[in-house]
Amino acid sequence: MTPLKIAIAGAGYIGLAHIEVLARSSRCTLSAIVDPSPGAVAIAARAGVPLYTSLDALLAAGKPDAIILATPNHLHVPQALQCIAAGLPALLEKPLAPTLAEGEKLVKVVEETGAKLLIGHHRAHSPIMAKAKEVVDSGQLGKLVTVMGSAQFFKPDEYFASGPWRAQAGGGPILLNMIHEVHNLRMLCGDISAVQAFASNATRGFAVEDTVAINLRFANGVLGSFMLSDTAASARSWEQTSQENKAYTTYSDEDCYVIAGTQGSLAVPTMRIKTYPRPEDRSWWKEFEVGTIGMVRDDPLKHQMNHFADVIEGKAAPLVSARDGVQNLRVTEAIAEAASTGLVVQI
C-alpha cells in the first residue's frame, strides 16, 4: 500500500519529534517541510524532502495527503482554517488556539464543514492512559469519588534565560503545562464543571506563577485536587513517571494520578490497584486485594500517527476533536482566572 504523504509545518521541537515518527512509520511518509526559519534548510536536506516557506507555497506545489501543524500557537487557527478551506486533513498541535474565542471560531468551522482535524493531545494515545480508562470504565473501582494529581518538576534556570517570555504572564505552568493534565483528567473522570486555585510566585519571584494548588469539581460529582509546580524538585509528573519520553529521567516507583472509587483505587502510571474482594464487606479495617494491571508501554506519538492515518482515510473520527481541544483550553483558562481572582470559576 502506498504510504500517505504527510507534510509538517514547523520544524521545532515537536515538529522534529513527528519527523522521527514518520521515519519509522509504515503507513505514512514525510513529503515536505514548511518553515521560513534558516535552520529548517538543513533539517529538510537531512530528511530529503522539499522545503517551503509558507503554506501557500506548499499548496501551490501540490497538495499532500495531510499536514501536521506544529507551528507557534498564534498561527494555529489561521493555518487550520487555511487547511480546511483547501480540503487538507490536519493534525493541529495543542493548544488548538491561543485564546478561547479563537478556539470556538475554529470549532464552529470544523463542525459546519466536517473537516478532518485531529488535535495533538498526544497523551490521549498513550497505552497507559488507554489501560487506565479501561479499568475505570470496567467498574472495578466502583463509583468514582476522587482523583489526586500532580505535575511537579524543576525547570532549570537556562529554560527561562533562553526564553525570557516564560517569566512573564502566560509563561507559567498553568498555560504551558496544565492543558496536558486537563485532557488526561477529563479522559479518566469526565468533564470538569468548576475550578478554584491558589497560585504563588514565592520561589522564583517572577511575574508569573511557579506553583499552583487546584481544586476540581467534575460534572458527575467526582472531586479532584492537583498540585502543579515548575520549581519543585519532585519526580511526580507524567514525563518523569510514564517512561514514554526518553528525554526525561524516569522513576518507576512514582505516580502522578490516583483515582479512587467506592470499590477500589488505581495509581497511574504504575497501575497499582487496590480493591475490596467483596463489595458487601468494605471497611478501612479490611484488607485490600492488591495487584498491578498489566500493560505495554509504547510511544504515544507513534499511536497518534497511526490514528491520524485512520482519520485521513475516513476509517475513524478524531479521538481528540476540535471540541475536546477547546474544552481543554476552557478549563485551563478557568484555572488561571480562579488563581488570579480567588473565585470559584464555573465552566
C-alpha positions as CSV (number, residue, x, y, z in Angstrom):
1,M,0.0,0.0,0.0
2,T,1.3,3.5,-0.9
3,P,2.2,5.4,2.2
4,L,0.2,8.6,2.9
5,K,2.2,11.7,2.1
6,I,2.4,14.0,5.2
7,A,3.8,17.5,5.3
8,I,5.0,19.1,8.5
9,A,4.6,22.8,9.2
10,G,7.0,23.9,11.9
11,A,10.4,22.2,12.3
12,G,10.8,23.0,16.0
13,Y,11.0,20.5,19.0
14,I,7.6,18.8,18.4
15,G,7.9,19.0,14.6
16,L,11.2,17.1,14.8
17,A,9.6,14.5,17.0
18,H,6.9,14.0,14.3
19,I,9.6,13.7,11.7
20,E,11.2,10.9,13.7
21,V,7.9,9.1,14.0
22,L,7.2,9.4,10.2
23,A,10.7,8.0,9.5
24,R,9.6,4.8,11.3
25,S,6.0,4.6,10.1
26,S,4.8,2.0,7.6
27,R,1.6,3.9,6.8
28,C,2.9,7.5,6.4
29,T,5.9,9.2,5.0
30,L,7.2,12.8,5.3
31,S,6.6,14.6,2.0
32,A,7.6,18.2,2.8
33,I,8.5,20.7,5.5
34,V,7.0,24.2,5.8
35,D,9.2,26.6,7.8
36,P,10.6,30.0,7.0
37,S,13.5,29.8,9.5
38,P,17.1,29.4,8.3
39,G,17.6,26.3,10.4
40,A,14.9,24.4,8.5
41,V,17.1,24.2,5.4
42,A,19.4,21.7,7.0
43,I,16.5,19.7,8.5
44,A,14.8,19.4,5.2
45,A,18.1,18.4,3.5
46,R,18.7,15.7,6.1
47,A,15.1,14.4,5.6
48,G,15.5,14.5,1.8
49,V,12.2,16.5,1.3
50,P,11.4,19.9,-0.2
51,L,11.2,22.9,2.0
52,Y,8.6,25.6,1.6
53,T,8.5,28.9,3.5
54,S,4.7,29.1,3.6
55,L,1.5,27.0,3.4
56,D,0.6,28.9,0.3
57,A,3.8,27.7,-1.4
58,L,3.2,24.1,-0.3
59,L,-0.4,24.1,-1.7
60,A,0.7,25.8,-4.9
61,A,3.3,23.0,-5.4
62,G,0.7,20.2,-5.0
63,K,-1.4,19.2,-2.0
64,P,-0.1,16.3,0.2
65,D,-2.5,13.8,1.7
66,A,-2.4,15.6,5.0
67,I,-0.4,18.0,7.2
68,I,0.8,18.3,10.8
69,L,0.7,21.9,12.1
70,A,3.4,22.2,14.7
71,T,3.8,26.0,14.4
72,P,3.7,28.7,17.1
73,N,0.3,29.0,18.9
74,H,-0.7,32.3,17.3
75,L,-0.6,30.6,13.8
76,H,-2.8,27.6,14.8
77,V,-6.2,28.9,13.9
78,P,-5.4,30.8,10.7
79,Q,-3.4,27.8,9.4
80,A,-6.0,25.3,10.4
81,L,-8.7,27.4,8.6
82,Q,-6.5,27.6,5.5
83,C,-6.1,23.8,5.5
84,I,-9.9,23.3,6.0
85,A,-10.5,25.6,3.0
86,A,-8.1,23.6,0.9
87,G,-9.7,20.3,2.0
88,L,-6.5,19.2,3.6
89,P,-6.7,16.9,6.7
90,A,-4.6,18.2,9.6
91,L,-3.2,17.2,12.9
92,L,-3.1,20.5,14.9
93,E,-0.8,20.7,17.9
94,K,-2.2,21.8,21.2
95,P,-3.4,24.2,22.3
96,L,-5.7,24.4,19.3
97,A,-5.8,28.3,19.8
98,P,-4.1,31.0,21.8
99,T,-7.5,32.2,23.1
100,L,-10.8,30.6,23.8
101,A,-12.6,32.9,21.4
102,E,-10.4,31.9,18.5
103,G,-10.7,28.2,19.5
104,E,-14.5,28.5,19.4
105,K,-14.4,30.1,16.0
106,L,-12.3,27.1,14.8
107,V,-14.7,24.5,16.3
108,K,-17.6,26.2,14.5
109,V,-15.9,25.9,11.2
110,V,-14.8,22.3,11.8
111,E,-18.3,21.2,12.8
112,E,-20.0,23.0,9.9
113,T,-17.7,21.6,7.3
114,G,-17.0,18.1,8.7
115,A,-13.3,18.8,8.3
116,K,-10.8,16.1,9.3
117,L,-9.0,17.9,12.2
118,L,-7.2,15.9,14.9
119,I,-5.9,17.9,17.9
120,G,-2.4,16.8,19.1
121,H,-3.0,15.9,22.7
122,H,-0.7,13.0,22.3
123,R,-1.2,11.6,25.8
124,A,-4.7,10.6,24.7
125,H,-3.0,8.0,22.5
126,S,-0.8,6.6,25.4
127,P,-1.3,2.9,26.1
128,I,-1.0,3.7,29.8
129,M,-4.0,6.1,29.6
130,A,-6.0,3.7,27.4
131,K,-5.5,0.9,30.1
132,A,-6.3,3.3,33.0
133,K,-9.5,4.4,31.2
134,E,-10.3,0.7,30.6
135,V,-10.0,0.0,34.3
136,V,-12.2,3.0,35.2
137,D,-14.8,2.1,32.6
138,S,-14.9,-1.5,33.7
139,G,-16.4,-0.6,37.1
140,Q,-13.6,-2.3,39.1
141,L,-13.1,0.9,41.2
142,G,-16.9,1.2,41.8
143,K,-18.5,4.7,41.5
144,L,-15.7,7.3,41.2
145,V,-15.3,9.5,44.2
146,T,-11.9,11.4,44.0
147,V,-8.8,12.0,41.9
148,M,-5.5,13.3,43.1
149,G,-3.0,14.6,40.5
150,S,0.5,16.0,40.4
151,A,2.7,17.7,37.9
152,Q,5.7,18.8,39.9
153,F,9.1,19.2,38.3
154,F,12.1,21.6,38.3
155,K,12.7,23.7,35.2
156,P,16.3,24.8,35.2
157,D,17.4,28.5,35.1
158,E,18.5,28.2,31.4
159,Y,14.9,27.4,30.5
160,F,13.9,30.9,31.4
161,A,17.2,32.5,30.2
162,S,16.7,31.1,26.7
163,G,13.0,32.3,26.7
164,P,12.5,35.4,28.9
165,W,8.8,35.4,27.9
166,R,8.4,32.3,30.1
167,A,9.0,34.5,33.2
168,Q,6.1,36.8,32.2
169,A,2.3,36.5,32.3
170,G,1.2,33.5,30.2
171,G,4.5,31.7,30.5
172,G,3.8,29.9,33.7
173,P,2.9,26.2,34.2
174,I,-0.9,26.9,34.2
175,L,-0.9,27.8,30.5
176,L,2.2,25.9,29.4
177,N,1.8,22.6,31.2
178,M,-1.7,22.2,32.8
179,I,-3.5,21.7,29.5
180,H,-1.9,18.3,29.2
181,E,-3.2,17.3,32.6
182,V,-6.7,18.6,31.9
183,H,-7.1,16.3,29.0
184,N,-5.9,13.3,31.0
185,L,-8.2,14.1,33.9
186,R,-11.2,14.5,31.5
187,M,-10.4,11.2,29.9
188,L,-10.4,9.4,33.2
189,C,-13.1,11.2,35.2
190,G,-15.3,13.1,32.8
191,D,-15.9,16.8,32.2
192,I,-14.8,19.4,34.7
193,S,-17.6,21.8,35.8
194,A,-15.9,24.1,38.3
195,V,-12.4,25.0,39.5
196,Q,-10.7,27.0,42.2
197,A,-7.0,27.7,42.7
198,F,-4.2,29.3,44.7
199,A,-1.1,30.4,42.9
200,S,2.3,31.5,44.2
201,N,5.4,33.0,42.7
202,A,7.2,33.0,46.1
203,T,10.1,30.7,45.0
204,R,11.2,32.3,41.7
205,G,9.8,35.7,42.2
206,F,8.8,36.0,38.6
207,A,5.8,38.0,37.3
208,V,4.1,34.7,36.6
209,E,3.2,31.8,39.0
210,D,5.6,28.9,39.7
211,T,3.3,26.8,41.9
212,V,-0.4,26.3,41.9
213,A,-2.8,24.3,44.1
214,I,-6.0,23.4,42.2
215,N,-9.4,22.0,43.2
216,L,-11.7,20.5,40.6
217,R,-15.3,19.6,40.5
218,F,-16.4,17.2,37.8
219,A,-19.9,17.1,36.3
220,N,-20.5,13.6,37.6
221,G,-19.8,14.7,41.2
222,V,-16.2,13.5,41.4
223,L,-13.9,15.9,43.3
224,G,-10.2,16.4,42.5
225,S,-7.1,18.1,43.8
226,F,-4.0,18.9,41.7
227,M,-0.5,20.2,42.6
228,L,1.3,22.0,39.8
229,S,4.8,23.4,40.1
230,D,7.8,24.0,37.9
231,T,10.1,24.7,40.8
232,A,9.6,21.6,42.9
233,A,12.4,19.0,43.0
234,S,10.0,16.2,42.5
235,A,9.5,13.3,40.1
236,R,5.7,13.3,40.4
237,S,5.0,14.3,36.8
238,W,3.8,12.5,33.7
239,E,7.1,13.0,32.0
240,Q,9.1,11.6,34.9
241,T,6.8,8.6,35.6
242,S,5.4,7.4,32.3
243,Q,8.7,6.4,30.8
244,E,7.3,7.5,27.4
245,N,9.6,10.4,26.6
246,K,13.2,9.2,26.7
247,A,14.5,12.8,27.0
248,Y,13.4,12.6,30.7
249,T,14.9,10.6,33.5
250,T,12.0,8.4,34.8
251,Y,11.2,6.7,38.1
252,S,9.2,3.6,38.0
253,D,8.1,3.8,41.7
254,E,6.3,7.2,41.3
255,D,2.8,8.0,40.3
256,C,1.2,11.2,39.2
257,Y,-2.5,10.3,39.5
258,V,-4.5,8.3,42.0
259,I,-8.2,7.6,41.1
260,A,-10.4,6.3,43.9
261,G,-13.9,4.9,43.8
262,T,-16.3,3.2,46.2
263,Q,-14.7,-0.2,45.5
264,G,-11.0,0.5,45.0
265,S,-8.3,2.8,43.7
266,L,-5.8,2.9,40.8
267,A,-2.4,4.6,40.8
268,V,-1.2,5.8,37.4
269,P,1.2,5.1,35.7
270,T,2.5,2.3,37.9
271,M,-1.0,0.8,37.5
272,R,-1.1,-0.4,41.1
273,I,-4.6,-1.3,42.0
274,K,-6.3,-1.9,45.4
275,T,-9.8,-3.3,45.6
276,Y,-12.1,-4.9,48.2
277,P,-12.6,-8.5,47.4
278,R,-16.3,-8.4,48.4
279,P,-18.4,-5.2,47.8
280,E,-20.6,-6.1,50.8
281,D,-17.6,-6.2,53.2
282,R,-15.8,-2.9,52.7
283,S,-14.1,-1.2,55.6
284,W,-10.9,0.7,56.4
285,W,-10.2,-2.2,58.8
286,K,-10.4,-4.8,56.0
287,E,-7.5,-5.7,53.7
288,F,-7.5,-4.8,50.0
289,E,-6.7,-7.2,47.2
290,V,-3.5,-5.6,45.8
291,G,-2.2,-6.1,42.3
292,T,-0.8,-4.4,39.2
293,I,-2.7,-4.0,36.0
294,G,-0.6,-5.4,33.1
295,M,0.0,-3.1,30.1
296,V,2.5,-2.4,27.4
297,R,4.4,1.0,27.4
298,D,4.9,2.5,23.9
299,D,5.4,5.8,22.2
300,P,2.1,7.7,22.1
301,L,3.3,9.8,19.2
302,K,3.5,6.6,17.1
303,H,0.0,5.6,18.1
304,Q,-1.2,9.1,17.3
305,M,0.3,9.0,13.8
306,N,-1.4,5.6,13.2
307,H,-4.7,7.1,14.3
308,F,-4.2,10.2,12.1
309,A,-3.8,7.8,9.2
310,D,-7.2,6.3,10.0
311,V,-8.7,9.8,10.2
312,I,-7.2,10.7,6.9
313,E,-8.6,7.6,5.3
314,G,-12.0,8.0,6.8
315,K,-11.7,4.9,9.0
316,A,-12.0,6.8,12.3
317,A,-13.3,10.1,13.8
318,P,-10.6,12.1,15.6
319,L,-10.0,10.7,19.1
320,V,-9.3,14.3,20.2
321,S,-11.7,16.6,18.4
322,A,-11.6,20.3,18.0
323,R,-14.4,20.5,20.6
324,D,-12.2,18.5,23.0
325,G,-9.3,20.8,22.3
326,V,-11.4,23.9,23.1
327,Q,-12.8,22.4,26.2
328,N,-9.2,21.7,27.5
329,L,-8.4,25.3,26.8
330,R,-11.6,26.5,28.5
331,V,-10.7,24.6,31.7
332,T,-7.1,25.8,31.6
333,E,-8.2,29.4,31.3
334,A,-10.7,28.9,34.1
335,I,-7.8,27.7,36.4
336,A,-5.8,30.9,35.5
337,E,-8.9,33.0,36.2
338,A,-9.5,31.3,39.5
339,A,-5.9,31.7,40.6
340,S,-5.9,35.4,39.8
341,T,-9.3,36.3,41.3
342,G,-9.6,33.8,44.2
343,L,-13.1,32.9,43.0
344,V,-14.7,29.5,42.1
345,V,-15.0,29.6,38.4
346,Q,-17.9,27.7,36.8
347,I,-17.3,26.0,33.5
